[in-house]
């Protein structure tokens, strides 16, 4: 720490007037002393005085020792050579605006120029030369040299920055009591979301009753924003979900993946009214789709009325048959994906109880590793991005004009409900739209580089190791499954009122087995699997009773969890008063005095006819009897309802029509339309798969 006097440079007149020890007290004698010691010959101790009047001034360090001691003793406060550390100085410099930093760099260049010329010209002449070239005063340049005196060459820049930026502005704080501010915060930071003005009025009324001082509304609003962070305000007024949206989503890198390494699936409801076969009212179909995460290509898709596990099974079967078995599967948290037919045997599921003897589901049986997306977090499912594109490219297709429902209840178009698209037309447009989605050029993902999803997938698919499904594995998604125990004596299995048995089943008597069956035809027999999913054999139905048919981010999650926890703690610290306490305070202060009601000065008369008396309906038994007779007469003429056709009979009828078409026989337009619609259903695919195994014997 170095002490320096408040004034560093002195003129001869100022030295005489200061009456310092060992110095003359008149200007002429001071001038003679300066000439005797030849002080002007030293450029570092004497310099030309800039400004009006000119002359010379001399550095205090050139004075006699007694004079220097006197100046230091009179110094009001010591000034440290360096008031901040190197780190603090550079941190302060980085916070300065670019224009201020540029000024510091210009000053540093001038200092370097002086030091470069000092060896040949001397410091005084070098300062004057550089000052002339830079268009600044020599005294200013001397001051800059003084600022960096004793400072490391690589640390000069912060010391040369304009110092007016280093002094924080003093802002006058408005006068208010903390109790009033706490009351205002507790009222404003509620999920009810009151406006700040209404909360301030209540706080002002309470402060008046309790004798607190409170600042104007605009001032309190500014202090609220300064003292309570925006995330805490969002948590208090809009809830946890709104706070989560303030945390940036995790960005995942998929460049290290390959095709069919990771797939993800989800359901999407189209915003289009469709006339579904067999249903009178328009419906909004649901689509289940599986997407390759690496390329973004849609691998398979199915349409259905609702989100259900059967649609997931068939869609997954299409993907596996066409492209192979994936290594990892990222699934939604819905019941249709968590069903045991799909993910039975997985160690972790968000839904349904996990048992050790669960039937291995489709993906578990195929050796896929299952991952569950975070509930209510669309950011964790890449397929949601594709669904968003389809909401525009498919749902708003001009061929669906008039059938679009809007994407929100309060965003319905003016032609809402004016049209419903036929199912066949809807199916064709969806198929075309998904194909266009896969083939569209100009994709900008980190693996596409302007290519289409299909091209990216094809390039990786040719090099990637792909597992294909066998014929035996096809039964995993074409048949239902149920865990049962075979009869301890005969080995027979009972399922939904039917008994199934074959000669070999004595081997599994009393054991737990898995029965896979056709949900549409329980009398067609079952396929029996061991508990570890080994195929044992087929069993016939012996007693035909009952009914026929049965319908990386753990780190990211941890970081977000810690952030949410901290914001909750901050909110708790700010909300010191409960809503109940606020109400008690409001009840304790004087109520708001109601203004007197205004009195009408002009009265307009209203002339109306007297109201009619209410109509009283009398009971008339003869009229009621006649009405009931007419209703009964209409009911007697209604057409009888057609009997419900079993799925196997529908498939038999479809098969007969297909054979007629193959042989060249004519069928009606109505039959052709029905056949095309039926061939797109899940029932037709399941029936045809079983018929392919058993042939016409399947019909009995």
PyMOL commands that set and color helices and strands:
alter all, ss='L'
color gray80, all
select helices_A, chain A and resi 12-18+27-36+39-41+60-62+65-74+86-94+98-121+123-134+138-147+153-160+163-165+178-188+196-210+217-227+230-238+240-244+309-323+335-338+340-343+362-365+378-380+383-393+398-400+423-439+453-461+471-478+503-508+522-524+554-574+579-588+621-636+647-663+669-678+682-699
alter helices_A, ss='H'
color red, helices_A
select strands_A, chain A and resi 9-10+46-48+56-59+262-269+274-275+286-292+298-304+328-331+369-372+421-422+480-485+493-495+498-501+512-517+526-529+535-543
alter strands_A, ss='S'
color yellow, strands_A
deselect
rebuild
show_as cartoon
